[in-house]
Amino acid sequence: MQQLPAIGQTYETSWGYDQTNYDFIMVVGFTKSKKRAICQRVRCQSVEDKSSMVYDAQIPTQNTFGDKFLMKMEEYRGQINLRGSYPFCCTGKMADKRLDTFYPTEPNRVYHETNSQFGH
């Protein structure tokens, strides 16, 4: 592996059937072996976007919440991605978890998530 992600680096994953949902995590540390990243969920900030009522516009913040968890670091085409199980319910607790791959967030990108009125 070339280089470790920076502490504070945020990552995103999207999921959903007939809708788009985003989850965001942040690297808060590393295991001693440096093979896994210690991560935590990240809160989002809503931003105004009048282009559509179907989507909610949001950006990840630096505000973490919930349990810490481990993610495997995988290099693909020079980019470090994170893979593993993470707490995906709003509580941030590991009781409700899902398996996914996370990709580095893009600076200044606004992420558009399906508004809960239009998903299922």
TIVO-771916 format. One record per residue: residue number from 1; chain; x, y, z of N, C-alpha, C in turn. Coordinates in steps of 0.02 Angstrom, whole numbers. Layout:
! TIVO-771916
   nr  kette     n_u     n_v     n_w    ca_u    ca_v    ca_w     c_u     c_v     c_w
  NUM      A       X       Y       Z       X       Y       Z       X       Y       Z
...
! end
This chain:
! TIVO-771916
   nr  kette     n_u     n_v     n_w    ca_u    ca_v    ca_w     c_u     c_v     c_w
    1      A      43     -58       0       0       0       0      45      62       0
    2      A      30     108     -43      73     168     -51      71     212      11
    3      A      15     241      25      10     291      78     -55     282     117
    4      A     -53     294     181    -114     290     222    -156     352     211
    5      A    -223     345     217    -264     405     213    -250     449     273
    6      A    -264     512     267    -253     560     322    -305     550     376
    7      A    -285     561     439    -334     563     493    -380     621     477
    8      A    -445     609     481    -494     661     464    -520     656     393
    9      A    -491     610     353    -516     601     284    -585     570     287
   10      A    -632     598     249    -700     571     246    -708     528     184
   11      A    -752     478     191    -767     430     139    -843     425     132
   12      A    -865     405      72    -937     399      60    -953     333      25
   13      A   -1015     311      36   -1043     255      -2   -1115     273     -17
   14      A   -1140     249     -73   -1210     260     -90   -1244     193    -100
   15      A   -1307     190     -83   -1345     128     -88   -1419     145     -95
   16      A   -1458      97    -113   -1531     104    -117   -1560      74    -180
   17      A   -1622      56    -176   -1659      28    -233   -1712      80    -252
   18      A   -1709     106    -312   -1753     160    -335   -1747     224    -294
   19      A   -1691     232    -263   -1677     293    -224   -1602     295    -211
   20      A   -1577     352    -191   -1506     358    -176   -1498     379    -104
   21      A   -1460     341     -66   -1443     356       3   -1368     359       9
   22      A   -1343     405      50   -1271     410      62   -1256     399     136
   23      A   -1201     365     149   -1173     360     216   -1102     386     212
   24      A   -1081     422     265   -1014     451     267    -978     428     330
   25      A    -914     414     323    -872     395     380    -807     436     378
   26      A    -772     437     435    -709     473     439    -656     427     470
   27      A    -595     432     445    -539     397     474    -517     435     536
   28      A    -518     399     594    -498     430     657    -435     399     686
   29      A    -409     347     654    -348     315     677    -333     253     637
   30      A    -283     215     659    -262     154     625    -244     101     676
   31      A    -250      38     657    -227     -16     701    -150     -14     702
   32      A    -120     -50     749     -47     -51     754     -15     -76     690
   33      A     -46    -125     658     -19    -154     596     -27    -108     536
   34      A     -68     -57     543     -83      -9     489    -120     -43     430
   35      A    -152    -100     443    -189    -134     390    -263    -115     391
   36      A    -285     -87     446    -356     -67     451    -360       4     478
   37      A    -410      39     453    -424     107     477    -477     103     532
   38      A    -469     143     584    -520     150     635    -564     209     612
   39      A    -629     196     607    -674     246     578    -734     260     624
   40      A    -769     314     609    -831     332     643    -877     363     591
   41      A    -943     357     603    -992     389     559    -985     465     564
   42      A   -1008     500     512   -1003     572     508   -1071     602     494
   43      A   -1087     656     528   -1149     693     516   -1143     734     452
   44      A   -1200     749     423   -1203     790     362   -1235     857     377
   45      A   -1220     904     335   -1250     970     340   -1292     980     276
   46      A   -1355    1000     285   -1397    1013     228   -1377    1079     196
   47      A   -1380    1081     130   -1366    1142      94   -1426    1157      49
   48      A   -1437    1220      36   -1494    1239      -5   -1480    1224     -78
   49      A   -1527    1190    -110   -1522    1173    -181   -1593    1172    -208
   50      A   -1612    1222    -244   -1681    1229    -269   -1691    1195    -336
   51      A   -1642    1156    -359   -1647    1125    -425   -1697    1067    -427
   52      A   -1713    1037    -369   -1759     981    -368   -1788     972    -298
   53      A   -1853     956    -296   -1884     940    -232   -1876     866    -216
   54      A   -1853     826    -264   -1846     754    -255   -1784     737    -215
   55      A   -1733     780    -216   -1670     766    -184   -1656     814    -127
   56      A   -1621     789     -76   -1594     830     -22   -1520     839     -36
   57      A   -1496     900     -33   -1426     914     -44   -1390     916      23
   58      A   -1331     885      26   -1294     881      89   -1220     877      76
   59      A   -1181     897     126   -1109     889     125   -1088     856     191
   60      A   -1037     813     190   -1014     783     252    -978     836     295
   61      A    -984     829     360    -951     875     407    -892     838     439
   62      A    -861     869     488    -808     837     527    -835     814     595
   63      A    -901     813     603    -933     793     666    -949     719     665
   64      A    -912     681     705    -922     608     709    -975     591     762
   65      A   -1001     530     756   -1049     505     806   -1047     429     806
   66      A   -1072     400     861   -1079     327     866   -1014     290     882
   67      A   -1019     224     878    -963     180     893    -908     186     841
   68      A    -847     172     862    -791     166     816    -790      95     789
   69      A    -766      87     728    -765      21     696    -705      18     649
   70      A    -687     -43     629    -628     -54     586    -650     -65     514
   71      A    -611     -37     468    -622     -46     397    -556     -67     365
   72      A    -559    -115     320    -499    -138     284    -482     -86     231
   73      A    -418     -69     225    -396     -22     174    -375     -61     112
   74      A    -404     -43      55    -388     -76      -8    -366     -24     -59
   75      A    -311     -38     -92    -287       9    -143    -313     -13    -211
   76      A    -341      34    -248    -366      20    -316    -350      79    -360
   77      A    -308      68    -409    -288     121    -456    -260     183    -421
   78      A    -219     170    -371    -186     225    -335    -229     260    -283
   79      A    -289     235    -271    -334     266    -223    -348     217    -166
   80      A    -349     241    -105    -365     198     -48    -440     200     -36
   81      A    -472     141     -39    -543     133     -24    -548      94      42
   82      A    -604     100      75    -616      64     138    -673      15     130
   83      A    -663     -46     156    -715     -98     149    -725    -132     216
   84      A    -788    -144     233    -803    -179     294    -874    -166     317
   85      A    -890    -192     376    -956    -182     406    -955    -119     448
   86      A   -1009     -82     444   -1014     -19     480   -1085     -11     506
   87      A   -1094      29     560   -1162      41     586   -1199      88     539
   88      A   -1255      65     510   -1286     107     460   -1351     140     483
   89      A   -1377     122     541   -1437     157     566   -1416     222     600
   90      A   -1464     266     609   -1449     333     636   -1417     331     705
   91      A   -1424     277     742   -1395     274     809   -1320     270     807
   92      A   -1292     244     752   -1219     236     748   -1194     176     786
   93      A   -1238     136     815   -1217      77     853   -1208      17     806
   94      A   -1163     -28     824   -1147     -85     780   -1200    -139     780
   95      A   -1254    -132     818   -1307    -182     818   -1338    -189     749
   96      A   -1346    -134     714   -1374    -134     646   -1317    -114     599
   97      A   -1292    -162     562   -1235    -148     520   -1245    -173     449
   98      A   -1206    -146     404   -1206    -169     335   -1135    -170     309
   99      A   -1124    -210     258   -1058    -218     227   -1057    -176     163
  100      A   -1004    -136     154   -1000     -95      94    -928     -71      84
  101      A    -917     -40      26    -853      -9      10    -863      66       9
  102      A    -817     103      40    -820     176      43    -764     205       1
  103      A    -778     261     -30    -731     296     -75    -718     366     -47
  104      A    -657     393     -58    -643     460     -32    -693     511     -57
  105      A    -715     556     -13    -760     609     -34    -721     659     -77
  106      A    -758     692    -120    -728     743    -163    -735     811    -129
  107      A    -682     850    -126    -686     915     -94    -740     959    -126
  108      A    -780     991     -84    -832    1038    -105    -889    1006    -145
  109      A    -893     940    -147    -948     908    -183   -1011     909    -140
  110      A   -1066     925    -171   -1132     920    -139   -1161     852    -160
  111      A   -1182     813    -111   -1209     747    -124   -1285     752    -122
  112      A   -1318     726    -173   -1391     729    -179   -1421     661    -161
  113      A   -1461     662    -107   -1492     601     -82   -1568     607     -93
  114      A   -1600     551    -111   -1672     551    -122   -1708     574     -58
  115      A   -1752     622     -66   -1793     646     -10   -1837     588      14
  116      A   -1846     583      80   -1883     527     109   -1955     524      84
  117      A   -1983     577      58   -2051     577      31   -2055     540     -35
  118      A   -1998     532     -69   -1998     503    -136   -1967     433    -138
  119      A   -1935     411     -85   -1906     344     -83   -1957     295     -57
  120      A   -1934     234     -45   -1979     185     -13   -1943     144      38
! end
